[in-house]
């Protein structure tokens, strides 16, 4: 037998294998559109329709772009890789919480997730729960987003030492907290609006340290401004409020424990109008740098600890 047909068949097999690998390779960018189809390859000329399809198509560390105004999920979206999810500026691209679940769930070790220019509301006819739940992962970045009308917290991060940054984001009409951080995360919120919510919570129910900082932001018509609370020995909850305005909250600064652990609120250069000012419960402390301004507040409880600026 001539060797030429055998070599030709082998060459064709190699080419077919390479072609198959090329077709299945994941892309740095995947695209979604209201006119897309999940059978498409999620390219800019042939976009997919829903976020899970784009997450399957994009490489770890890549980007998913939402090209126009539409809703892009049909249930809870489980993010299991590092990815940036972005909507084109000017479009109203949403991920909805419904059917008793969160809009987004992040529970994979080591992932870095970024969300930008996305709307995360509740489905009023089939309500969900949280906006984003994070129980594992390394980083979460939220920028220029809107969370609205949710039945639970907008962002719930717990039982991990993740770093969470929130910038230029609006939280409004939430049944619970804008951000609920518990058991280990470090959260920074800057340049944001927190309206008609329960405020921001730093909590500890295991022996770890949780830290939440709110700066250059507005908190209005909410149950709390910033709230630090612990319920177990060895837990430390810190909440810092700086250069912000708090209006018409029950307590702008709230620190308390279940007589165990340590709950500390730091306050510097804030304007606090209306409500009761502060509440310091058992085991809690509010440390003020002396440059906070209170107006029309009454019923504050406990004594704040002044500390000099240096």
N, C-alpha and C positions, 0 to 999 in steps of 0.2 A: 504494500500500500504506500502511495505517495504521502510524504509528510506535509505537503502543502495544504490539503483539506483539513488535517488535524490542527496545523498552526492557525489556519484561518478561523476555524471554530473557536479555538482558544482566544484569539484576538477579539473576536466578536463578543465572547463571554466577558472578557475584561472590560470592553467598551460599554457593554450593557450594565455591568456592575457599577462602573464609574458614573454612568448616566443616572442610574437609580439613586446613587448616593447624592449626586448633585441636586436631583429633584427633591430629595427629602431633607436637604440641608436647611437649617433654620436661618432666618434673615436677621440682620441687625435691626431693621425696622419692619413693622407690620402695620397695616392700615385697616380702619373700619369706616363704614359709611352707611347711611340709611338705605341706600340702594344696593348695598353689598349682599354677598351670598357666602355662607360658611363653607360651601364647596370650593370657593375660590382660593387662590394661593395667598391672599391677604397682601397683595402688592398695591401700589398706588393706583394702577390702572385696573386692577381686579380685586377690590377690597372685600374683606369679610363683613359679616353683619353684626356678630356678637363678640364680646370680649374673650370668652373662653377659646374661641377659634383662633383669635389673634395671639393669645398666650401660647397656644400650641405651635404657632408658626414662628414666633420670635425667639431669637437666641437668648440664652442667659446673659443678663446685663444689657439687653437691647431696649428698644422703644416701641410703644404702641401709640399710634396717632389716630384720633377720632376726627374725621374730616368735616362733618357737618352736624347739625342739630338733630339729635335723636336720643332714644334710650338704648343702651348697649349691653343690657344683661337680661336674662330670663330667670334668674335665681341668684343665690349667693355665688359670688365669684371667688374661687379658691386660688390664691396666688402662691405658687410654689417655686418661683425663680426670681432672681433679681431683675427688675424691670422698671422703666419709667412709663407712666400712662398719662398722655397729654391730649387735650382737646385744642383744636385750632382756635386762637383768640377770636372772639366775636361769635362763636358758635355756642349753643347750649347743649352740651353733651352730658348725659346723666347716667348714673348707675343707681338703681332704685332698690331700697330695702323693702322686701315684701315676703309674704307667706311665712311669717314667724321667724325670719332669719335676717342676718346682716347683709348689707350690700356687698361687702368685701371681707374675706377672712384670710389672715396671714398667719401661718402656723408651721413654717419651715425654717429649720436652723440655717443661720448665716445669710438669709436673703436681705437685699436692700431694695426698698420699694419707694418710688416717688410718684405722687399724684399732683397734677397741675391743671388748673382751669376746668375742674370737673364739678358738676352739681350732684349731690347725693341727698335725695329726698326720701320720704316714705310713700308707699302706695296706700292711699286713703281707703280704697275699697278692699284691699287684702294686705293689712299692715304687716310690716317687718319689725325689726328691733333696732340694732345698732347701724351706724354708718360703716365704720371700720372696726373690726376686732383683730387684735394682734396678740397672739400667745407665744410666738416664737419669731426669730429673726433678729437682725442686727440694727438696721436703720429704717426709719419711716420718715419721709419728707412730704409735707402737704403745703401747697402754695397756690394762692389765688383760687381757692375752692369755696363752695357754698354747701353747708349742711343745713337742712330745714325739715321741720315737722316730724322728727323721728320720735318713736315711742321709748327709746332708751338713749344712752349716750351717743354722741356723734363719733367720738374716737375712744375706744376702750382698749387700753394696753395693760397687760397684767402678767405677773409671774415670770418676767424676763428682765434682763439688764439692757434693753434696747435703748437707743437714742432716737428721740422723736422731735422733729422740728416742724412748727406750724407758722406760716407767714402769710400775711395779707388775706386772711380767710374769714368768712362770715359764718357764725353759728346763730341760728334764730329759731325760736319756737320749738324747743326741745323739751321733752318730758323729764329728761335727766340732765347730766352734765355735758358741757361742750367737750371736755376731755376728762376722762376718768383714768388716772394712772395709779397702779397698785402693784406693790411687791417687786420693786426693782428698777423700773424705767427712769430715764432722765428726759424730761420734756421741756421744750422751750417754745413759747407762743409769743409772737411779735407782730405788731401792726395789725391786729385783728379786732373783730367786733363780736361780742358775745351778748346776745339779746334774747330776753325771755327764755332763760334756761335755769338750771340749778347752779350755774357757775362752773368752777374748775376744781377738781378734787385730786389731792395727793394723799394716798391711803396706804396703810401697812397692816397686813394680817399675817405676815411671816417675818422672820428676823432678817430684814434687809432694809436698804435705804431707798426711798422714792423721792424724787426731786422734780418739782414743777416750777417754772419761772414764766410769769406773764409780764410783758413789757410793752410800752407804747401802744396800749390797746384800750378799748372801751368795753366795760361791762355794765349793762343796764337792765333794769326790771327783772332781775334774777333773784333766786333764793339766796345764793351766796355770791361773794366775789371770788376769793380764793379760800379754800378749805383744806386744812391738814388734819388727818385723823389716823390713829393707830388703835389696834385691838388686841395686840399680843406683845409680850415682853421681847425686847430686842429689835422691834420694828421702829424705824425712824421715818417720819413723813415731813418733808420740807416743802413749803410753798412760798414763793417770792412774788411780790407785786411791786413793779417799778414804773414810774413815769406814765401812769395810767389814770383813767377817769372811771369812777364807779358811782352810779346813780341808782337810787331807789331799789337797793337790795336789802334783804333782811339784815344780813351782816356782811360788810365788805371784807372783813378779815376775821377768820374763824379758825381757832386751833383748840383741839381737845383730844383726849384719849379715853379709852375704857379703863382708866387708872393703870394702864400698862403701856410701855413704849414711850416714844417722844414725838410730839406734834409741834412744829415750829413754823410760824409765819413771819416773814421779813417784809417790811414795807418801807419804801423810799420814794419821795417826790411824787406822791399821788394826790389827786383831788377826789374827795369822797363826799357826795352830796345825798342827803336823805337816808332813810333807813336807820339802823341802830349802830352803825359805825363798826364795832368789833365785838367778838365774843371769845372769851378765854375760859375754857372748861378745865376739868381735872387733867393735870399733866401737860396742859398746853401752854404755849407762850407766844406772844406777839412782840416782835422786836422792831421798834420804830427808829428810824434814823433822824427823826426830829424835823423833817421837811415835808411832812404830810399835812394836807389842808382838809379839815372837816367842816361841813356847813349843813345846817338843818338836820343834824343827826340827834337821836335821843335813844336812851335805853341801852347804851353800851354796857357790857358785863365784863368785869375783870380789869386788871391794871396792866397796861402795856409796859414793856421794858425799853427805856430809851438807850440808845447807844450813839456815841459821837461819830460824826464823819471824820475820816482821816485823810 
